[in-house]
Each structure stands twice: as C-alpha cells, then as structure tokens.
Amino acid sequence: MDPLFVSVAAALAGKAAGNLYDIVRKRLKGDPNAAKQLEVVTSGQATPTDLDDLARTLEYIAQRDDGFRTALNAEVSRHVESSANGEDSVTNTVGGDVSGKVVQARDVEGGVHF
C-alpha cells in the first residue's frame, strides 16, 4: 500500500488533518461505505484495521481519480512543509508494519506508561 494513504488515514484519525479532511470528505460524499469508513476513523475509536480499510479505499479511489490524488499530495506536502518550517515544530512519523501502541508527542513531563 502506498504510504501516502496510510499517512492520510493516520492524520484523519489524529485530527491533524487541516484541509485534508475536507478534501477527503467531499470526495467520499457519494460513496456511503467510504463515508462510513471516514466517520469511523475520525470518531476517535478507530482500530488499526479501520485505518487500513480507509487507506485502501483512498488508494483505490486515487488510482481512478488523478485530481483526487493530486489534491491529497498537494495538501500533504503543504502540511509537511509548514510543519517543518515552524520554529517549535515537531514531526512524528510512523511507518512500515507497526503493531502495538504508539505515542506521538512533543513535550512530555513525567514519562509515558501503557
């Protein structure tokens, strides 16, 4: 699976999506199953399987809709660039076959426990 779509699904789940949510929501509007996947992912209750399902759906749609793929790429690039240029910015990236718990944080005092 293309990492772009995994990143988009993760950003949507983490509510760090900015305009990305609007781009995806608008494109999925006519597809009730895909719209439901987006709803689940943005609910805060998504499982890793839910994220994978949405990522696969986004990839499938983008393979058939170059405009959608271009819009996603542009928004992800804009977000990465603006994050990288921030004075106090933090960039967290999780990739590959990840299982288990992941924490993305900037300033942590007192540690993190699971």
C-alpha positions as CSV (number, residue, x, y, z in Angstrom):
1,M,0.0,0.0,0.0
2,D,1.2,3.5,-0.8
3,P,2.5,5.2,2.4
4,L,0.6,8.4,1.3
5,F,-2.7,6.8,2.0
6,V,-1.6,5.4,5.3
7,S,-0.4,8.8,6.3
8,V,-3.7,10.5,5.3
9,A,-5.7,7.9,7.3
10,A,-3.5,8.4,10.3
11,A,-3.7,12.2,10.0
12,L,-7.5,12.0,9.8
13,A,-7.6,9.7,12.9
14,G,-5.4,12.1,14.8
15,K,-7.4,15.1,13.9
16,A,-4.2,16.7,12.5
17,A,-5.6,16.9,9.0
18,G,-6.4,20.5,8.4
19,N,-7.9,20.8,4.9
20,L,-7.2,17.2,4.2
21,Y,-10.4,16.2,6.0
22,D,-12.5,18.5,3.7
23,I,-10.8,17.1,0.6
24,V,-11.5,13.5,1.6
25,R,-15.0,14.1,2.9
26,K,-16.0,15.9,-0.3
27,R,-14.6,13.1,-2.5
28,L,-16.2,10.3,-0.4
29,K,-19.6,12.0,-0.1
30,G,-21.2,9.9,-2.9
31,D,-20.0,6.6,-1.5
32,P,-21.9,5.6,1.7
33,N,-19.4,2.8,2.6
34,A,-16.3,5.0,2.2
35,A,-18.1,7.9,4.0
36,K,-18.8,5.5,6.9
37,Q,-15.1,4.5,7.0
38,L,-14.1,8.2,7.3
39,E,-16.7,8.6,10.1
40,V,-15.2,5.7,12.0
41,V,-11.7,6.8,11.6
42,T,-12.4,10.4,12.8
43,S,-14.5,9.2,15.7
44,G,-11.6,8.6,17.9
45,Q,-12.5,4.9,18.2
46,A,-10.7,3.6,15.1
47,T,-8.8,0.4,15.2
48,P,-5.7,-0.3,13.0
49,T,-7.9,-2.3,10.7
50,D,-10.2,0.7,10.3
51,L,-7.2,2.9,9.3
52,D,-6.0,0.3,6.9
53,D,-9.5,0.0,5.3
54,L,-9.7,3.7,4.8
55,A,-6.2,3.9,3.4
56,R,-7.0,1.1,0.9
57,T,-10.2,2.9,-0.1
58,L,-8.4,6.2,-0.6
59,E,-5.7,4.5,-2.6
60,Y,-8.4,2.7,-4.8
61,I,-10.2,6.0,-5.5
62,A,-7.0,7.9,-6.2
63,Q,-5.9,5.2,-8.7
64,R,-9.0,6.1,-10.7
65,D,-9.2,9.9,-9.9
66,D,-5.9,11.7,-10.7
67,G,-7.4,15.0,-9.4
68,F,-8.1,13.5,-6.0
69,R,-4.6,12.0,-5.8
70,T,-3.1,15.4,-6.8
71,A,-5.2,17.2,-4.2
72,L,-4.1,14.8,-1.5
73,N,-0.4,15.0,-2.5
74,A,-0.6,18.8,-2.5
75,E,-2.2,19.1,0.9
76,V,0.1,16.5,2.5
77,S,3.1,18.4,1.0
78,R,1.8,21.7,2.2
79,H,1.3,20.4,5.7
80,V,4.7,18.8,5.9
81,E,6.4,21.9,4.6
82,S,4.6,24.2,7.0
83,S,5.3,21.9,9.9
84,A,9.0,21.6,9.1
85,N,9.3,25.4,8.9
86,G,7.8,26.1,12.3
87,E,10.3,27.3,14.9
88,D,8.9,25.0,17.6
89,S,7.6,22.3,15.3
90,V,7.7,18.6,15.9
91,T,7.3,16.0,13.2
92,N,6.4,12.4,14.2
93,T,6.4,9.7,11.6
94,V,5.3,6.1,12.0
95,G,5.8,3.8,9.0
96,G,6.1,0.2,8.0
97,D,4.3,-2.7,9.6
98,V,3.6,-1.2,13.0
99,S,1.8,-3.1,15.7
100,G,1.2,-2.3,19.3
101,K,1.0,1.1,20.9
102,V,2.4,4.3,19.5
103,V,2.7,7.7,21.2
104,Q,3.3,10.9,19.2
105,A,4.1,13.8,21.5
106,R,6.1,16.9,21.7
107,D,6.7,17.8,25.4
108,V,6.3,15.1,27.9
109,E,6.9,15.6,31.6
110,G,6.8,12.6,33.9
111,G,7.1,9.9,31.3
112,V,4.6,7.7,29.4
113,H,3.2,4.4,30.6
114,F,1.0,1.9,29.0
